[in-house]
């Protein structure tokens, strides 16, 4: 099975949103980054997925993968970059094949940006992350 960069992006975004939703439900909050900053969520823990906050983001680890996200000003995730996609792909050895190579992911994202499929959000605090264009 040859998975494409589109598959990797879709899977990453799906995993990221699923984990954020799980955190929201577990801690009964709408914005997990704000809740963390207010001390309502510990900096790290297990719920049962493992999580560890950093700066404007959080790394989630499940039995199947690792996904690292940064949050936008509204506390939502949805952006991605080479490094985040690579961490996600590499945490699942063999699943994404050639896309477990960080340089290849960077080239694929560059091509998608040039084609107008993705663009950097330009929105602080995660202005360097790509977003899928509608």
Secondary structure, 3 states (H helix, E strand, C coil): CCCCHHHHHHHHHHHHHHHHHHHHHHHCCCCHHHHHHCCCCCCEEECCCEEEEECCEEEEECCCCEEEEECCCCCCCCCECHHHHHHHHHCCCCCCHHHHCHHHHHHHHHHHHHCCCEEECCCCCCCCCEEECC
